[in-house]
Amino acid sequence: MQSMNQGEISTELKGQGIRPNSLSFIEKSINSMKAKHNARRMFQLGVILSR
């Protein structure tokens, strides 16, 4: 598994022709997942989602 920042994720999605792929959409999606899983940090979200 590879760590990517939000800009790299956006670029990767664009390269694969996946839409929506904007930085704003990615930020909103991450914030939504963090809220849903009660995670304050990305590390916490990663641990929760990897279970």
N, CA, C and O atoms as a GROMACS GRO file, in nm:
protein
  204
    1MET      N    1   0.085  -0.116   0.000
    1MET     CA    2   0.000   0.000   0.000
    1MET      C    3   0.090   0.123   0.000
    1MET      O    4   0.195   0.124   0.064
    2GLN      N    5   0.048   0.225  -0.071
    2GLN     CA    6   0.127   0.347  -0.087
    2GLN      C    7   0.053   0.466  -0.027
    2GLN      O    8  -0.068   0.480  -0.044
    3SER      N    9   0.127   0.550   0.042
    3SER     CA   10   0.070   0.672   0.098
    3SER      C   11   0.066   0.780  -0.010
    3SER      O   12   0.165   0.801  -0.081
    4MET      N   13  -0.047   0.848  -0.021
    4MET     CA   14  -0.061   0.955  -0.121
    4MET      C   15  -0.127   1.075  -0.055
    4MET      O   16  -0.214   1.060   0.031
    5ASN      N   17  -0.084   1.196  -0.094
    5ASN     CA   18  -0.154   1.314  -0.044
    5ASN      C   19  -0.275   1.340  -0.133
    5ASN      O   20  -0.294   1.274  -0.236
    6GLN      N   21  -0.357   1.436  -0.094
    6GLN     CA   22  -0.483   1.460  -0.164
    6GLN      C   23  -0.460   1.503  -0.309
    6GLN      O   24  -0.537   1.464  -0.398
    7GLY      N   25  -0.358   1.581  -0.333
    7GLY     CA   26  -0.327   1.623  -0.470
    7GLY      C   27  -0.288   1.505  -0.558
    7GLY      O   28  -0.328   1.498  -0.674
    8GLU      N   29  -0.210   1.413  -0.502
    8GLU     CA   30  -0.169   1.293  -0.577
    8GLU      C   31  -0.289   1.203  -0.605
    8GLU      O   32  -0.297   1.142  -0.712
    9ILE      N   33  -0.381   1.196  -0.510
    9ILE     CA   34  -0.502   1.116  -0.531
    9ILE      C   35  -0.583   1.176  -0.646
    9ILE      O   36  -0.631   1.103  -0.733
   10SER      N   37  -0.597   1.307  -0.646
   10SER     CA   38  -0.671   1.375  -0.753
   10SER      C   39  -0.607   1.347  -0.889
   10SER      O   40  -0.678   1.317  -0.986
   11THR      N   41  -0.476   1.358  -0.897
   11THR     CA   42  -0.404   1.332  -1.022
   11THR      C   43  -0.423   1.188  -1.067
   11THR      O   44  -0.443   1.162  -1.186
   12GLU      N   45  -0.415   1.094  -0.974
   12GLU     CA   46  -0.432   0.952  -1.006
   12GLU      C   47  -0.572   0.925  -1.060
   12GLU      O   48  -0.589   0.853  -1.158
   13LEU      N   49  -0.673   0.982  -0.994
   13LEU     CA   50  -0.811   0.963  -1.040
   13LEU      C   51  -0.831   1.021  -1.180
   13LEU      O   52  -0.896   0.960  -1.265
   14LYS      N   53  -0.774   1.140  -1.204
   14LYS     CA   54  -0.784   1.202  -1.336
   14LYS      C   55  -0.718   1.113  -1.441
   14LYS      O   56  -0.772   1.095  -1.551
   15GLY      N   57  -0.602   1.057  -1.407
   15GLY     CA   58  -0.530   0.970  -1.500
   15GLY      C   59  -0.608   0.845  -1.535
   15GLY      O   60  -0.593   0.791  -1.645
   16GLN      N   61  -0.690   0.799  -1.441
   16GLN     CA   62  -0.770   0.678  -1.466
   16GLN      C   63  -0.908   0.712  -1.523
   16GLN      O   64  -0.989   0.622  -1.547
   17GLY      N   65  -0.934   0.840  -1.544
   17GLY     CA   66  -1.062   0.881  -1.602
   17GLY      C   67  -1.178   0.870  -1.505
   17GLY      O   68  -1.293   0.861  -1.547
   18ILE      N   69  -1.150   0.871  -1.376
   18ILE     CA   70  -1.254   0.859  -1.274
   18ILE      C   71  -1.302   0.999  -1.237
   18ILE      O   72  -1.222   1.089  -1.212
   19ARG      N   73  -1.433   1.015  -1.233
   19ARG     CA   74  -1.493   1.143  -1.196
   19ARG      C   75  -1.593   1.120  -1.085
   19ARG      O   76  -1.655   1.014  -1.086
   20PRO      N   77  -1.614   1.208  -0.992
   20PRO     CA   78  -1.544   1.333  -0.974
   20PRO      C   79  -1.402   1.309  -0.921
   20PRO      O   80  -1.376   1.210  -0.852
   21ASN      N   81  -1.313   1.400  -0.954
   21ASN     CA   82  -1.174   1.383  -0.916
   21ASN      C   83  -1.111   1.511  -0.862
   21ASN      O   84  -0.989   1.520  -0.849
   22SER      N   85  -1.194   1.609  -0.831
   22SER     CA   86  -1.142   1.738  -0.785
   22SER      C   87  -1.088   1.728  -0.643
   22SER      O   88  -1.129   1.641  -0.565
   23LEU      N   89  -0.997   1.817  -0.610
   23LEU     CA   90  -0.941   1.821  -0.476
   23LEU      C   91  -1.050   1.848  -0.372
   23LEU      O   92  -1.048   1.791  -0.263
   24SER      N   93  -1.145   1.933  -0.407
   24SER     CA   94  -1.257   1.964  -0.318
   24SER      C   95  -1.339   1.840  -0.288
   24SER      O   96  -1.376   1.816  -0.173
   25PHE      N   97  -1.368   1.760  -0.390
   25PHE     CA   98  -1.445   1.637  -0.370
   25PHE      C   99  -1.370   1.540  -0.279
   25PHE      O  100  -1.430   1.478  -0.192
   26ILE      N  101  -1.239   1.528  -0.300
   26ILE     CA  102  -1.158   1.438  -0.219
   26ILE      C  103  -1.158   1.484  -0.073
   26ILE      O  104  -1.173   1.402   0.017
   27GLU      N  105  -1.140   1.614  -0.050
   27GLU     CA  106  -1.141   1.668   0.086
   27GLU      C  107  -1.276   1.642   0.154
   27GLU      O  108  -1.280   1.600   0.270
   28LYS      N  109  -1.385   1.665   0.082
   28LYS     CA  110  -1.518   1.643   0.138
   28LYS      C  111  -1.541   1.495   0.168
   28LYS      O  112  -1.602   1.462   0.270
   29SER      N  113  -1.493   1.407   0.082
   29SER     CA  114  -1.509   1.263   0.103
   29SER      C  115  -1.433   1.217   0.226
   29SER      O  116  -1.484   1.139   0.307
   30ILE      N  117  -1.310   1.265   0.241
   30ILE     CA  118  -1.229   1.228   0.357
   30ILE      C  119  -1.294   1.280   0.485
   30ILE      O  120  -1.303   1.206   0.583
   31ASN      N  121  -1.338   1.405   0.484
   31ASN     CA  122  -1.403   1.460   0.603
   31ASN      C  123  -1.530   1.384   0.638
   31ASN      O  124  -1.560   1.364   0.755
   32SER      N  125  -1.604   1.343   0.537
   32SER     CA  126  -1.725   1.265   0.560
   32SER      C  127  -1.693   1.130   0.623
   32SER      O  128  -1.761   1.086   0.716
   33MET      N  129  -1.589   1.063   0.573
   33MET     CA  130  -1.549   0.933   0.630
   33MET      C  131  -1.499   0.950   0.773
   33MET      O  132  -1.529   0.867   0.858
   34LYS      N  133  -1.423   1.057   0.799
   34LYS     CA  134  -1.374   1.082   0.934
   34LYS      C  135  -1.490   1.102   1.030
   34LYS      O  136  -1.489   1.049   1.141
   35ALA      N  137  -1.590   1.179   0.989
   35ALA     CA  138  -1.707   1.204   1.074
   35ALA      C  139  -1.786   1.076   1.097
   35ALA      O  140  -1.829   1.049   1.209
   36LYS      N  141  -1.806   0.998   0.992
   36LYS     CA  142  -1.883   0.874   1.002
   36LYS      C  143  -1.819   0.775   1.099
   36LYS      O  144  -1.889   0.704   1.171
   37HIS      N  145  -1.686   0.771   1.100
   37HIS     CA  146  -1.614   0.673   1.182
   37HIS      C  147  -1.555   0.734   1.309
   37HIS      O  148  -1.475   0.670   1.377
   38ASN      N  149  -1.595   0.857   1.341
   38ASN     CA  150  -1.546   0.927   1.460
   38ASN      C  151  -1.395   0.931   1.469
   38ASN      O  152  -1.338   0.909   1.576
   39ALA      N  153  -1.329   0.957   1.359
   39ALA     CA  154  -1.183   0.967   1.354
   39ALA      C  155  -1.145   1.114   1.347
   39ALA      O  156  -1.201   1.190   1.267
   40ARG      N  157  -1.050   1.154   1.429
   40ARG     CA  158  -1.005   1.293   1.427
   40ARG      C  159  -0.889   1.314   1.331
   40ARG      O  160  -0.871   1.423   1.277
   41ARG      N  161  -0.811   1.211   1.310
   41ARG     CA  162  -0.691   1.222   1.226
   41ARG      C  163  -0.694   1.115   1.118
   41ARG      O  164  -0.763   1.014   1.129
   42MET      N  165  -0.618   1.141   1.013
   42MET     CA  166  -0.610   1.045   0.903
   42MET      C  167  -0.557   0.910   0.951
   42MET      O  168  -0.602   0.805   0.904
   43PHE      N  169  -0.461   0.912   1.043
   43PHE     CA  170  -0.407   0.787   1.094
   43PHE      C  171  -0.517   0.704   1.159
   43PHE      O  172  -0.527   0.584   1.134
   44GLN      N  173  -0.600   0.768   1.241
   44GLN     CA  174  -0.711   0.697   1.305
   44GLN      C  175  -0.805   0.639   1.201
   44GLN      O  176  -0.849   0.525   1.213
   45LEU      N  177  -0.836   0.716   1.099
   45LEU     CA  178  -0.925   0.669   0.993
   45LEU      C  179  -0.865   0.548   0.923
   45LEU      O  180  -0.935   0.451   0.895
   46GLY      N  181  -0.736   0.555   0.895
   46GLY     CA  182  -0.669   0.442   0.830
   46GLY      C  183  -0.675   0.316   0.912
   46GLY      O  184  -0.699   0.207   0.859
   47VAL      N  185  -0.655   0.328   1.043
   47VAL     CA  186  -0.661   0.212   1.132
   47VAL      C  187  -0.803   0.155   1.133
   47VAL      O  188  -0.822   0.034   1.123
   48ILE      N  189  -0.901   0.242   1.145
   48ILE     CA  190  -1.041   0.198   1.150
   48ILE      C  191  -1.080   0.127   1.020
   48ILE      O  192  -1.143   0.022   1.023
   49LEU      N  193  -1.042   0.184   0.906
   49LEU     CA  194  -1.081   0.126   0.777
   49LEU      C  195  -1.003   0.000   0.743
   49LEU      O  196  -1.048  -0.078   0.659
   50SER      N  197  -0.889  -0.020   0.806
   50SER     CA  198  -0.810  -0.139   0.774
   50SER      C  199  -0.851  -0.261   0.855
   50SER      O  200  -0.801  -0.371   0.832
   51ARG      N  201  -0.941  -0.243   0.948
   51ARG     CA  202  -0.986  -0.356   1.031
   51ARG      C  203  -1.075  -0.448   0.955
   51ARG      O  204  -1.122  -0.548   1.009
   0.00000   0.00000   0.00000
